[in-house]
């Protein structure tokens, strides 16, 4: 018998539920995401024209010159926009990541491998632990760069639905782990660590050229933070989000929904052979990693941390091939499962699975086109740099106590994060002001960076300008056809607000207890006089 989310009475109409319903209603009245990005792009053009003649005193830390807003309505800017439009779209990073990964996932889903594997796993996984395990996997996915968005989040919906829970709750929990806990780690460094620490050291050298920032200067704090993210996400998913979704019917295509039927003999055989094929593929791949001269390793001369493998740095071809590897590691078992179980008769069935996956991505491709053009225009205008630098300067001018300033950095970062998605771009702008300023107050660059990471993570999940936000709306629409921007905002707002408050308090408590931030890190800095 198939398993579907139980129909239970609506959640009590508390003020929280009413507020979230209001957010969803207002949010879904916004234009379609594609048109919203178009309107925002037009707004950027107009604002850039209005501010292009204004002389700002704020210094762009990237160039050392005063920030100048570029007029995107002048002739050369418009022709540059037109001539780069195609390249802007086809080189939009999330587009290739999503489509390539979905080709392999599409085959695995079409042949029934994913459904059978999840049903087998759910028979041995306690229902009550699905949420924390899913959030933890989302946090762990950071080592694979953006793979969590195209792999963990849709599987979260599948897992919850197959277990008889609401699929949108699974999407929310996975999204909270992948993006809301972006700066948390599960004991494994990510490429974000050396990226941010390098910018922090550059900013610190504006005051003291002798400062050295360890790439893992926040490692202990971010690892401890993962426990906080899991606990907060677990509570909100089970006690706030899922009860509110009880009255939301799942009206997607029933034929494509995962089911929790007992495994047939052919399915068990297919899973066994698929697991063997995946194991052999993994073994053969691992053998190619072992040689010191393996082409998967970073080029000779790449800077490494003590004890760090040259396979796990961002320059390594291995880390740059995560998405193609996802494609292969779902394609191989998907094909083997289909052949053994009988769901695949010939090669045309494999191609059909890929085509079916791509046909479902048409809406996302349209949104990605307009999203790419908006992000390009916003970056060219310099408006994001102006907002970040002016905001940091205003915070400095207030002259607040250190603890309040740290909270201010978190709030400023969270606000700027709604407009600038790139973690490195924001920190490049903010760090040049915040790091030297707090060093003069006796606060180490390590602590300032930790505050930044909290703010950078907590609002990722509520900004439609996140490049993957439209994709997650598409995932929601597979199960609830009426889903829109407002639906996803209402789902994620409780996570964002709660994480912002709890993670900020966690950082201040961590600081008060003088717990170690990371390797070679400190809380205090003695200014050079």
VEXLONU-544004 format. One record per residue (C-alpha): x, y negated, z negated; residue number from 1; residue in one letter. Coordinates in nm, 2 decimals. Each point is the difference from the previous one (the first is absolute). Example, Ala and Ser with C-alpha at 12.3 -4.5 7.8 and 13.67 -1.06 7.14 Angstrom:
c1:c2:c3:nr:rest
1.23:0.45:-0.78:1:a;
0.14:-0.34:0.07:2:s;
end
This chain:
c1:c2:c3:nr:rest
0.00:0.00:0.00:1:x;
0.13:-0.35:0.09:2:x;
0.09:-0.24:-0.27:3:x;
-0.12:-0.36:0.02:4:x;
0.01:-0.28:-0.24:5:x;
-0.27:0.05:-0.26:6:x;
-0.30:-0.24:0.02:7:x;
-0.02:-0.16:-0.34:8:x;
-0.19:-0.30:-0.14:9:x;
0.15:-0.34:0.08:10:x;
0.26:-0.14:-0.25:11:x;
-0.14:-0.22:-0.28:12:x;
-0.03:-0.36:0.12:13:x;
0.27:-0.15:-0.22:14:x;
0.14:-0.35:0.08:15:x;
0.30:0.17:0.15:16:x;
-0.20:0.20:0.24:17:x;
-0.22:-0.30:0.09:18:x;
0.32:-0.21:0.06:19:x;
0.16:0.26:0.22:20:x;
-0.33:0.04:0.19:21:x;
0.00:-0.37:0.06:22:x;
0.36:0.01:0.12:23:x;
-0.09:0.28:0.24:24:x;
-0.30:-0.18:0.13:25:x;
0.18:-0.33:0.06:26:x;
0.31:0.18:0.14:27:x;
-0.21:0.19:0.25:28:x;
-0.15:-0.32:0.13:29:x;
0.34:-0.11:0.12:30:x;
0.06:0.04:0.37:31:x;
0.12:0.33:0.14:32:x;
0.37:0.04:-0.10:33:x;
0.11:-0.05:0.36:34:x;
-0.19:-0.33:0.03:35:x;
0.12:-0.10:-0.35:36:x;
0.36:0.03:0.10:37:x;
-0.08:-0.20:0.32:38:x;
-0.17:-0.27:-0.21:39:x;
0.30:-0.01:-0.24:40:x;
0.24:-0.03:0.29:41:x;
-0.20:-0.30:0.14:42:x;
0.01:-0.15:-0.35:43:x;
0.37:0.04:-0.02:44:x;
0.04:-0.18:0.34:45:x;
-0.21:-0.29:-0.12:46:x;
0.17:-0.03:-0.34:47:x;
0.34:0.02:0.16:48:x;
-0.10:-0.29:0.23:49:x;
-0.12:-0.21:-0.29:50:x;
0.32:0.06:-0.21:51:x;
0.26:0.00:0.28:52:x;
0.07:-0.37:-0.04:53:x;
0.03:0.01:-0.38:54:x;
0.35:-0.02:-0.14:55:x;
0.03:0.24:-0.29:56:x;
0.28:-0.01:-0.26:57:x;
-0.02:0.37:-0.08:58:x;
0.31:0.18:0.12:59:x;
-0.03:0.32:0.19:60:x;
0.25:0.24:-0.19:61:x;
0.05:0.20:0.32:62:x;
0.14:-0.30:0.19:63:x;
0.09:-0.26:-0.26:64:x;
-0.20:-0.26:0.19:65:x;
-0.33:-0.17:-0.09:66:x;
-0.30:0.21:0.10:67:x;
-0.16:-0.12:0.32:68:x;
-0.34:0.13:0.10:69:x;
0.00:0.09:0.37:70:x;
-0.29:-0.13:0.21:71:x;
-0.14:0.32:0.17:72:x;
-0.22:-0.21:0.23:73:x;
0.28:-0.16:0.19:74:x;
0.07:0.12:0.35:75:x;
0.32:0.20:-0.07:76:x;
-0.16:0.17:-0.30:77:x;
-0.30:0.10:0.19:78:x;
0.20:0.14:0.29:79:x;
0.23:0.19:-0.25:80:x;
-0.32:0.15:-0.16:81:x;
-0.13:0.11:0.34:82:x;
0.33:0.14:0.13:83:x;
0.05:0.20:-0.32:84:x;
-0.35:0.12:-0.05:85:x;
0.04:0.35:0.15:86:x;
0.34:0.05:-0.18:87:x;
-0.15:-0.12:-0.33:88:x;
-0.27:0.26:0.03:89:x;
0.19:0.30:0.11:90:x;
0.28:-0.06:-0.25:91:x;
-0.24:-0.06:-0.29:92:x;
0.16:0.24:-0.26:93:x;
-0.32:0.15:-0.14:94:x;
-0.14:0.08:0.35:95:x;
0.27:0.26:0.10:96:x;
0.02:0.14:-0.36:97:x;
-0.38:0.07:0.00:98:x;
-0.04:0.13:0.35:99:x;
0.30:0.24:0.00:100:x;
-0.09:0.14:-0.35:101:x;
-0.36:0.04:0.10:102:x;
0.09:0.22:0.31:103:x;
0.14:0.27:-0.23:104:x;
-0.27:-0.05:-0.26:105:x;
-0.26:0.02:0.27:106:x;
0.11:0.34:0.11:107:x;
0.02:0.13:-0.36:108:x;
-0.35:-0.13:-0.07:109:x;
-0.15:0.12:0.33:110:x;
0.12:0.36:-0.04:111:x;
-0.12:0.01:-0.36:112:x;
0.34:0.03:-0.17:113:x;
-0.05:-0.30:-0.22:114:x;
-0.34:0.10:-0.12:115:x;
0.11:0.36:-0.07:116:x;
0.31:-0.11:-0.18:117:x;
-0.19:-0.25:-0.22:118:x;
-0.27:0.26:-0.08:119:x;
0.27:0.24:-0.11:120:x;
0.18:-0.26:-0.21:121:x;
-0.33:-0.12:-0.16:122:x;
-0.07:0.35:-0.13:123:x;
0.30:-0.02:-0.23:124:x;
0.00:-0.38:-0.08:125:x;
-0.21:-0.11:-0.29:126:x;
-0.26:-0.26:0.12:127:x;
0.08:-0.24:-0.29:128:x;
0.37:-0.02:0.12:129:x;
-0.07:-0.09:0.36:130:x;
0.01:-0.37:-0.07:131:x;
0.33:-0.03:-0.18:132:x;
0.17:0.24:0.24:133:x;
-0.13:-0.19:0.30:134:x;
0.13:-0.34:-0.14:135:x;
0.33:0.16:-0.09:136:x;
0.04:0.13:0.35:137:x;
-0.08:-0.35:0.13:138:x;
0.28:-0.15:-0.21:139:x;
0.24:0.28:0.10:140:x;
-0.08:-0.08:0.37:141:x;
0.20:-0.32:-0.02:142:x;
0.32:0.19:0.07:143:x;
-0.15:0.06:0.35:144:x;
-0.05:-0.37:0.06:145:x;
-0.35:-0.05:0.14:146:x;
-0.10:0.36:0.04:147:x;
-0.24:-0.01:-0.30:148:x;
-0.23:-0.23:0.19:149:x;
-0.06:0.25:0.28:150:x;
0.04:0.32:-0.19:151:x;
-0.09:-0.03:-0.37:152:x;
-0.30:-0.24:0.03:153:x;
-0.21:0.20:0.25:154:x;
0.09:0.33:-0.18:155:x;
-0.12:-0.16:-0.32:156:x;
-0.35:-0.03:0.15:157:x;
0.01:0.35:0.14:158:x;
0.11:0.14:-0.34:159:x;
-0.27:-0.18:-0.20:160:x;
-0.28:0.09:0.25:161:x;
0.10:0.37:0.01:162:x;
0.00:0.00:-0.38:163:x;
-0.36:-0.14:-0.01:164:x;
0.11:-0.35:-0.09:165:x;
-0.06:-0.33:0.19:166:x;
0.26:-0.03:0.28:167:x;
0.02:-0.38:-0.04:168:x;
0.12:0.05:-0.35:169:x;
0.28:0.22:0.14:170:x;
0.10:-0.27:0.24:171:x;
0.00:-0.26:-0.29:172:x;
0.21:0.22:-0.22:173:x;
0.25:0.07:0.27:174:x;
0.02:-0.36:0.11:175:x;
0.06:-0.11:-0.36:176:x;
0.30:0.24:-0.02:177:x;
0.14:-0.07:0.35:178:x;
-0.03:-0.38:0.00:179:x;
-0.12:-0.12:-0.34:180:x;
0.30:0.18:-0.15:181:x;
0.24:-0.09:0.28:182:x;
0.28:-0.10:-0.24:183:x;
-0.04:0.30:-0.23:184:x;
0.22:0.30:0.05:185:x;
-0.02:0.37:-0.10:186:x;
0.37:0.03:-0.09:187:x;
0.11:-0.02:0.36:188:x;
0.14:-0.33:0.14:189:x;
-0.16:-0.15:0.30:190:x;
0.13:-0.22:0.28:191:x;
-0.16:-0.30:-0.18:192:x;
0.25:0.02:-0.28:193:x;
0.32:-0.10:0.18:194:x;
-0.20:-0.24:0.23:195:x;
-0.13:-0.21:-0.29:196:x;
0.32:0.02:-0.21:197:x;
0.20:-0.13:0.29:198:x;
-0.22:-0.31:0.03:199:x;
0.02:-0.04:-0.38:200:x;
0.37:0.00:0.01:201:x;
0.01:-0.25:0.28:202:x;
-0.23:-0.23:-0.19:203:x;
0.21:0.04:-0.32:204:x;
0.32:-0.10:0.18:205:x;
-0.15:-0.35:0.05:206:x;
0.06:-0.05:-0.37:207:x;
0.28:0.25:-0.08:208:x;
0.20:0.18:0.28:209:x;
0.13:0.25:-0.25:210:x;
-0.34:0.16:-0.07:211:x;
-0.04:0.36:0.13:212:x;
-0.35:0.16:0.02:213:x;
-0.02:0.38:0.00:214:x;
-0.24:0.14:0.27:215:x;
-0.17:0.20:-0.28:216:x;
-0.03:-0.29:-0.24:217:x;
-0.37:0.06:-0.06:218:x;
0.00:0.38:0.03:219:x;
-0.09:0.09:-0.36:220:x;
-0.28:-0.26:-0.01:221:x;
-0.15:0.10:0.34:222:x;
0.02:0.37:-0.10:223:x;
-0.18:-0.07:-0.33:224:x;
-0.25:-0.21:0.19:225:x;
-0.11:0.30:0.20:226:x;
-0.15:0.15:-0.32:227:x;
-0.20:-0.33:-0.05:228:x;
-0.12:0.00:0.36:229:x;
-0.12:0.36:-0.02:230:x;
-0.18:-0.05:-0.34:231:x;
-0.17:-0.33:0.11:232:x;
-0.09:0.15:0.34:233:x;
-0.14:0.32:-0.16:234:x;
-0.22:-0.19:-0.24:235:x;
-0.13:-0.25:0.26:236:x;
-0.07:0.27:0.27:237:x;
-0.19:0.24:-0.24:238:x;
-0.17:-0.26:-0.22:239:x;
-0.07:-0.30:0.22:240:x;
0.04:0.07:0.37:241:x;
-0.16:0.34:0.03:242:x;
-0.30:-0.07:-0.22:243:x;
-0.07:-0.32:0.21:244:x;
0.01:0.21:0.32:245:x;
-0.27:0.25:-0.11:246:x;
-0.27:-0.20:0.18:247:x;
0.21:-0.03:0.32:248:x;
-0.10:0.28:0.25:249:x;
0.26:0.18:0.21:250:x;
-0.14:-0.03:0.35:251:x;
0.29:0.07:0.22:252:x;
0.01:0.28:0.26:253:x;
-0.09:0.31:-0.20:254:x;
0.18:0.23:0.26:255:x;
0.33:-0.17:-0.08:256:x;
-0.03:0.01:-0.38:257:x;
0.22:0.23:-0.20:258:x;
-0.18:0.30:-0.17:259:x;
0.08:0.21:-0.30:260:x;
-0.12:0.33:0.14:261:x;
0.19:0.31:-0.11:262:x;
0.29:0.08:0.23:263:x;
-0.08:0.27:0.27:264:x;
0.25:0.28:0.07:265:x;
0.10:-0.17:0.33:266:x;
0.06:-0.33:-0.19:267:x;
0.21:0.17:-0.27:268:x;
0.21:0.16:0.27:269:x;
0.04:-0.33:0.19:270:x;
0.11:-0.17:-0.32:271:x;
0.26:0.26:-0.07:272:x;
0.15:-0.02:0.34:273:x;
-0.02:-0.38:0.00:274:x;
0.18:-0.01:-0.33:275:x;
0.27:0.23:0.13:276:x;
0.04:-0.22:0.31:277:x;
0.02:-0.31:-0.21:278:x;
0.26:0.17:-0.22:279:x;
0.21:0.11:0.30:280:x;
-0.02:-0.35:0.15:281:x;
0.10:-0.16:-0.33:282:x;
0.29:0.25:-0.04:283:x;
0.14:-0.06:0.35:284:x;
-0.04:-0.38:-0.05:285:x;
0.18:0.02:-0.34:286:x;
0.29:0.19:0.17:287:x;
0.05:-0.30:0.23:288:x;
0.03:-0.23:-0.30:289:x;
0.28:0.19:-0.17:290:x;
0.31:-0.07:0.21:291:x;
0.20:-0.31:-0.10:292:x;
-0.01:-0.10:0.36:293:x;
-0.37:0.04:0.03:294:x;
-0.16:-0.25:0.24:295:x;
-0.27:-0.05:-0.25:296:x;
0.24:-0.18:-0.24:297:x;
0.07:-0.37:-0.01:298:x;
0.29:-0.13:0.21:299:x;
0.34:0.02:-0.16:300:x;
0.07:-0.31:-0.20:301:x;
-0.35:-0.05:-0.12:302:x;
0.00:-0.14:-0.36:303:x;
-0.12:0.26:-0.25:304:x;
-0.08:-0.01:-0.37:305:x;
0.20:0.23:-0.24:306:x;
-0.12:0.35:0.06:307:x;
-0.24:-0.10:0.28:308:x;
-0.03:0.22:0.31:309:x;
0.05:-0.16:0.34:310:x;
-0.32:0.19:0.10:311:x;
-0.22:-0.22:-0.22:312:x;
0.09:-0.35:0.09:313:x;
-0.21:-0.21:0.24:314:x;
0.28:0.01:0.27:315:x;
-0.02:0.38:0.02:316:x;
-0.18:0.14:0.31:317:x;
-0.17:0.24:-0.24:318:x;
-0.18:-0.29:-0.18:319:x;
-0.08:-0.16:0.33:320:x;
-0.16:0.32:0.13:321:x;
-0.25:0.06:-0.28:322:x;
-0.30:-0.06:0.22:323:x;
0.12:0.23:0.29:324:x;
0.07:0.26:-0.27:325:x;
-0.35:-0.03:-0.13:326:x;
-0.12:0.06:0.35:327:x;
0.21:0.32:0.04:328:x;
-0.08:0.14:-0.35:329:x;
-0.37:-0.03:0.06:330:x;
0.00:0.11:0.37:331:x;
0.19:0.32:-0.05:332:x;
-0.21:0.16:-0.28:333:x;
-0.32:-0.15:0.16:334:x;
0.08:0.18:0.33:335:x;
0.10:0.33:-0.17:336:x;
-0.31:-0.01:-0.22:337:x;
-0.22:-0.06:0.30:338:x;
0.15:0.29:0.19:339:x;
-0.02:0.25:-0.28:340:x;
-0.35:-0.10:-0.13:341:x;
-0.14:-0.02:0.35:342:x;
-0.09:-0.37:0.00:343:x;
0.25:-0.06:0.29:344:x;
-0.04:0.19:0.32:345:x;
0.25:-0.18:0.22:346:x;
0.22:-0.31:0.03:347:x;
-0.30:-0.21:0.10:348:x;
-0.14:0.04:-0.35:349:x;
0.31:-0.16:-0.14:350:x;
-0.02:-0.29:0.24:351:x;
-0.37:-0.04:-0.08:352:x;
0.09:-0.03:-0.37:353:x;
0.25:-0.28:0.07:354:x;
-0.25:-0.17:0.23:355:x;
-0.27:0.02:-0.26:356:x;
0.22:-0.16:-0.26:357:x;
0.09:-0.28:0.24:358:x;
-0.37:-0.06:0.09:359:x;
-0.07:-0.06:-0.36:360:x;
0.28:-0.26:-0.02:361:x;
-0.15:-0.23:0.27:362:x;
-0.15:-0.24:-0.25:363:x;
0.33:-0.02:-0.19:364:x;
0.19:-0.08:0.32:365:x;
-0.22:-0.30:0.07:366:x;
0.04:-0.13:-0.35:367:x;
0.38:0.06:0.02:368:x;
0.02:-0.22:0.31:369:x;
-0.15:-0.30:-0.17:370:x;
0.17:0.06:-0.33:371:x;
0.34:0.01:0.18:372:x;
-0.07:-0.32:0.18:373:x;
-0.10:-0.18:-0.32:374:x;
0.30:0.12:-0.20:375:x;
0.23:-0.11:0.28:376:x;
-0.16:-0.35:0.02:377:x;
0.00:-0.04:-0.38:378:x;
0.37:0.09:-0.01:379:x;
0.09:-0.24:0.28:380:x;
-0.19:-0.29:-0.16:381:x;
0.22:0.00:-0.32:382:x;
-0.32:-0.05:-0.21:383:x;
0.08:0.31:-0.21:384:x;
0.34:-0.13:-0.09:385:x;
-0.14:-0.34:-0.09:386:x;
-0.26:0.15:-0.23:387:x;
0.25:0.23:-0.17:388:x;
0.27:-0.26:-0.06:389:x;
-0.24:-0.28:-0.10:390:x;
-0.17:0.24:-0.25:391:x;
0.33:0.11:-0.15:392:x;
0.11:-0.37:-0.03:393:x;
-0.32:-0.09:-0.17:394:x;
0.05:0.28:-0.25:395:x;
0.35:-0.12:-0.07:396:x;
-0.12:-0.36:-0.06:397:x;
-0.24:0.12:-0.27:398:x;
0.29:0.09:-0.24:399:x;
-0.19:0.28:-0.17:400:x;
0.13:0.24:-0.27:401:x;
0.19:0.30:0.15:402:x;
-0.28:0.25:-0.07:403:x;
-0.26:-0.23:0.16:404:x;
0.24:-0.06:0.30:405:x;
0.03:0.37:0.06:406:x;
-0.38:0.03:0.00:407:x;
0.00:-0.30:0.24:408:x;
0.24:0.18:0.23:409:x;
-0.23:0.30:0.01:410:x;
-0.31:-0.21:0.07:411:x;
0.18:-0.20:0.27:412:x;
0.13:0.31:0.17:413:x;
-0.35:0.16:-0.02:414:x;
-0.15:-0.31:0.16:415:x;
0.26:-0.03:0.28:416:x;
-0.03:0.37:0.06:417:x;
-0.36:-0.06:0.12:418:x;
0.16:-0.19:0.30:419:x;
0.34:0.16:0.05:420:x;
0.01:0.38:0.01:421:x;
0.37:0.06:0.02:422:x;
0.16:0.05:-0.34:423:x;
0.34:-0.10:0.12:424:x;
-0.13:-0.31:0.17:425:x;
-0.17:-0.13:-0.31:426:x;
0.30:0.07:-0.22:427:x;
0.24:-0.16:0.24:428:x;
-0.21:-0.32:-0.04:429:x;
-0.08:0.01:-0.37:430:x;
0.33:0.15:-0.14:431:x;
0.21:-0.30:0.12:432:x;
-0.19:-0.22:-0.24:433:x;
-0.11:0.23:-0.28:434:x;
0.32:0.20:-0.06:435:x;
0.23:-0.30:-0.05:436:x;
-0.27:-0.19:-0.20:437:x;
-0.04:0.28:-0.25:438:x;
0.37:0.06:-0.02:439:x;
0.03:-0.35:-0.13:440:x;
-0.26:0.10:-0.26:441:x;
0.21:0.30:-0.10:442:x;
-0.22:0.26:0.18:443:x;
0.19:0.26:0.21:444:x;
-0.07:0.05:0.37:445:x;
-0.10:0.36:-0.08:446:x;
-0.29:-0.11:-0.22:447:x;
-0.11:-0.26:0.26:448:x;
0.00:0.26:0.27:449:x;
-0.21:0.24:-0.22:450:x;
-0.26:-0.28:-0.04:451:x;
-0.01:-0.05:0.37:452:x;
-0.05:0.37:0.07:453:x;
-0.31:0.01:-0.23:454:x;
-0.16:-0.29:0.18:455:x;
0.09:0.14:0.34:456:x;
-0.18:0.33:-0.05:457:x;
-0.32:-0.09:-0.18:458:x;
-0.17:-0.21:0.27:459:x;
0.11:0.22:0.30:460:x;
-0.33:0.19:-0.03:461:x;
-0.23:-0.31:0.03:462:x;
0.14:-0.19:0.29:463:x;
-0.15:0.07:0.35:464:x;
0.33:-0.14:0.13:465:x;
0.18:0.32:-0.10:466:x;
0.08:0.16:0.34:467:x;
-0.15:0.33:-0.11:468:x;
-0.32:-0.15:-0.15:469:x;
-0.20:0.04:0.32:470:x;
0.11:0.36:0.03:471:x;
-0.13:0.08:-0.35:472:x;
-0.34:-0.16:0.09:473:x;
-0.01:0.24:0.29:474:x;
0.07:0.29:-0.24:475:x;
-0.30:-0.12:-0.21:476:x;
-0.23:-0.01:0.30:477:x;
0.06:0.36:0.08:478:x;
-0.20:0.08:-0.32:479:x;
-0.22:-0.31:-0.05:480:x;
-0.08:-0.16:0.33:481:x;
-0.10:-0.33:-0.14:482:x;
0.34:-0.05:-0.16:483:x;
0.17:-0.33:0.06:484:x;
0.25:-0.24:-0.14:485:x;
-0.23:-0.07:-0.30:486:x;
-0.03:0.37:-0.07:487:x;
0.37:0.05:-0.03:488:x;
0.05:-0.33:-0.20:489:x;
-0.26:0.10:-0.25:490:x;
0.16:0.35:-0.04:491:x;
0.35:-0.14:-0.05:492:x;
-0.07:-0.32:-0.20:493:x;
-0.03:0.18:-0.34:494:x;
0.34:0.16:0.07:495:x;
0.17:-0.32:0.10:496:x;
-0.13:-0.21:-0.30:497:x;
0.07:0.28:-0.26:498:x;
0.34:0.08:0.14:499:x;
0.09:-0.37:0.00:500:x;
-0.09:-0.04:-0.36:501:x;
0.13:0.33:-0.13:502:x;
0.32:0.01:0.20:503:x;
0.08:-0.36:-0.11:504:x;
-0.06:0.09:-0.36:505:x;
0.21:0.31:0.05:506:x;
0.29:-0.20:0.13:507:x;
-0.02:-0.25:-0.29:508:x;
-0.01:0.29:-0.25:509:x;
0.28:0.18:0.18:510:x;
0.20:-0.33:-0.03:511:x;
-0.09:-0.05:-0.37:512:x;
0.11:0.35:-0.09:513:x;
0.33:-0.05:0.19:514:x;
-0.04:0.33:0.19:515:x;
0.25:0.05:0.28:516:x;
-0.12:-0.15:0.34:517:x;
0.23:0.20:0.22:518:x;
0.36:0.08:0.08:519:x;
0.24:-0.28:-0.08:520:x;
-0.30:-0.23:-0.09:521:x;
-0.04:-0.25:-0.28:522:x;
-0.27:-0.23:-0.13:523:x;
0.22:-0.30:-0.08:524:x;
0.24:-0.21:0.20:525:x;
0.25:-0.24:-0.15:526:x;
0.02:-0.31:0.23:527:x;
0.34:-0.10:0.13:528:x;
0.08:-0.35:-0.12:529:x;
end
